[in-house]
Amino acid sequence: MGVLGRAKVAGGGALAALILAVAGAGCGAESHPNEPRPAVPTRVSVIIGPGGVTVQPRQIAMGPEKHQQLPQNQNHPQPPIKTQAPLAVVFVTANQTGSKAKLQIKGPKSSTSPQIGPRSPGTYSAALSTGRYTISAVGVPGTPATLRVGPYRASSKNDLLLP
């Protein structure tokens, strides 16, 4: 074999070694820790009526939910997250009065929604800490509602198709 032939073989061997090194480096770790993911936001229905505010459910995050947000996980446990982070709550509101209103949340953490038009729906998100909250409608007379937020936070690691 001539000098040129030996150089091609040596170059081919170096190229094969380089390809194997690059392929081996891209494999990554064999095991990945399954860290708890944040909880799916909890939905609370709010009706603003002429007699006051109605909230359903009246308490949230007291333990695993009876009905999970995603049906494919209906018979699987909801693993808890060991955190005291505020719970993401989405208030789905129906203003059944003839006047504009704002949802006012008072408790360990206070918040006010944007204006909700008369006879209109609205949604509002808030991060609520554990505690007791009073929910009223600014601009609408009537009885406020009470919402209790517990310390339980469920991981969404069993919920598919979530970011």
N, C-alpha and C positions, 0 to 999 in steps of 0.2 A: 504494500500500500504506500502510496507516495505521501509527501508532506501535505499536499492539499487535501487528500482523503482523510488523514489523521486530524487535521484542523476541523473538518466538517463533523466528524464523530465527536470530537471534544466539545464543539459548539452545541451539538444536538444534546449531549449529556447535560451540559450546563443549563440549556433551555428547559429540559425536562425537570431538573432539580428546582429551577426557579418556579415552574408551574406548580409543582408539588408544594413548595413553600407557601405560595400565595393561596392555594386551595386550602391548605391546613390552617392558615391564619384566619380565614373567613368563617370557620366553623363556630366559634364562640363557645360559651360555657355549656356544659352538659345539662346542668339543672338551673332553673330560674325560680327564684322565690315568688310565690303568689301573694303579693302584698294586697291588703284589703283596699278596695276601690271606694271612692266616696259613695254615699247613699244616693239613691234616686230621689229627686225632689218629691216631697209629699204634697198631695193636692188636698185643699180644703175648699168646700163649697160655701159661699156666703150669699145670703139673700138680704137685700136691703128693701124692707117693706115699710108701709105706713106705720106699723106698730113697733118698729125697731129692726134690729139685726138678728139673723139666724145663722148659726155656724154648724156645719156638719162635716166631719165628726167633731165632737167637743173636746176630744183628747187625742193626741198623736205621739208617737215615739215612746209609748209605754212598754213596748215589747214587740216581738215579731207581728207584722200585720196579718190579719186574717186572710186578706186577699192581696196577693202580690200584684204589682203594676203590670208585669208581663206574664201572660197565661202559660208560656212554655215552662215556667218554673213553679207551677202551682203546687206540686207535691215535694218540693225541695226546701230544705231549711234555709233561713236567712241568717247567715253568719254575722255576728255583731262586730262593730268596729270599736276598738278601745280608744275612744277620743271624747273630748268634751266640746268639740267644735259645734258651732251653731248648725241647726237643721235648716236646709233649704226648703222653704214652703212656698207653694204657688197657690194664691187665692184666686179661685174662679168665682167671679162675682156677677150677680144679676141685680141691677137696680130696678126695682119694680115700682118706684115712686115717680111722680111727675116733675121732680126737681133734680138738679145736678147734686152729686154727692162725692165725698172722698172717704175712703176707708181709713180709719185711724186705729192703729194698734198700739196699746199702752201696756207695758210690763217691764221685765228686766231689760228689754230692748224695745224702744219705741220707733214707730215708722208710720208714714202717711202715704197713701197711694195717690196716683194722679187722678184727676177728675173723671168720674164716670157719668156719662150722660143719662138723662131721664129715660126710663124704660129701655135700657141698653145693657149689654154684657160688658165685662171687663176682666182682665187678668192682672195680677200684681204679684211680684216675687219679693220675698224678704227672708233674711237669715235670722232665725229665732233661737235664742239660747233656751236652756231648760228653765221652766217657770210657768207662772199663771199670767195670762194676757186678757185684757178687756178690748173687745173690738166694737167700735161704734162707727156711725156714719156722720161725718161732719156735714151740717146743713140739713139733716133729717132728724126730727125729734123722735124719741122712742127709747126702748130698752136696749142697752148694749148686750152683746153676747160674751161668753167666757170661753177661752181656749186654753187647755193645759198642754204643755210640751214637756215630754218626759226626757230622760237621759239616753234612751236606747237609740243607737244609730246602726242601721243594717248595711253591710257591705253590698255593693252591687256586682261583686265578682261572679256570681252565678247568673247574672242577667246578660244574655247575648245581645248583640247589635247595639251596644251602648258605646259611646266614645271612651 
